[in-house]
Amino acid sequence: KPPRVVLMTECSMSDNVALQHPEVEFIRPCNLCPHMKRITLANIRTALEENRHVVSIEPGIAGRARLAVERMLAV
């Protein structure tokens, strides 16, 4: 695990990750996203059940994005 990480995400998410990994120094430019507070489990469930809000991403971009997410989860 790296000793220092820049975490680019919404404030409350970075707080949770920092609490789970006290051995890592997180640099967290706290950015509040007004839309994050609108997400609920009920809305996620409805979107998944009704197959709404489909996002299409070019394969090359999707591959690089997947690699970035996998690297984040490895921390």
C-alpha positions in Angstrom: 0.0 0.0 0.0 1.3 3.5 -0.8 2.0 5.7 2.2 0.3 8.7 0.5 -2.7 8.9 -1.8 -4.6 11.6 -3.5 -8.3 10.8 -3.3 -10.5 12.7 -5.7 -14.1 12.1 -4.6 -16.9 13.6 -2.7 -16.1 14.6 0.9 -18.1 12.0 2.8 -16.7 9.2 0.7 -13.1 10.3 1.3 -13.9 10.5 5.1 -15.0 6.9 5.1 -12.0 5.6 3.2 -9.6 7.6 5.4 -11.2 6.1 8.6 -10.7 2.5 7.2 -7.0 3.1 6.4 -5.4 5.2 9.1 -1.9 4.1 8.0 -2.3 5.9 4.7 -2.0 9.7 4.4 -4.9 10.9 2.2 -4.7 14.2 0.4 -8.4 15.1 0.0 -9.5 18.2 -1.9 -13.0 18.2 -0.4 -15.5 18.7 -3.3 -19.1 18.7 -2.4 -21.4 17.3 -5.1 -25.0 18.3 -4.8 -26.1 15.3 -6.7 -24.5 12.7 -4.4 -27.0 13.5 -1.7 -29.9 12.7 -4.0 -28.9 9.1 -4.4 -31.0 6.6 -2.4 -31.1 2.8 -2.3 -34.7 3.0 -3.5 -33.7 5.0 -6.6 -30.8 2.7 -7.3 -33.1 -0.3 -7.0 -35.7 1.3 -9.4 -33.0 2.2 -11.9 -31.7 -1.4 -11.9 -35.1 -3.0 -12.1 -36.3 -0.8 -14.9 -32.9 -0.8 -16.7 -32.9 3.0 -16.8 -30.1 5.5 -17.2 -27.9 3.4 -19.4 -24.5 4.9 -20.0 -22.5 3.9 -23.2 -18.7 4.3 -23.1 -16.2 3.7 -25.9 -14.3 0.4 -25.3 -10.9 2.1 -25.1 -12.1 4.6 -22.5 -13.9 1.9 -20.6 -10.8 -0.2 -20.4 -8.7 2.6 -19.0 -11.5 3.5 -16.5 -11.8 -0.1 -15.4 -8.0 -0.2 -14.7 -8.2 3.1 -12.7 -11.1 1.6 -10.5 -9.2 -1.6 -10.0 -6.1 0.3 -8.9 -8.3 2.3 -6.4 -9.8 -0.8 -5.0 -6.3 -2.3 -4.6 -5.4 0.4 -2.1 
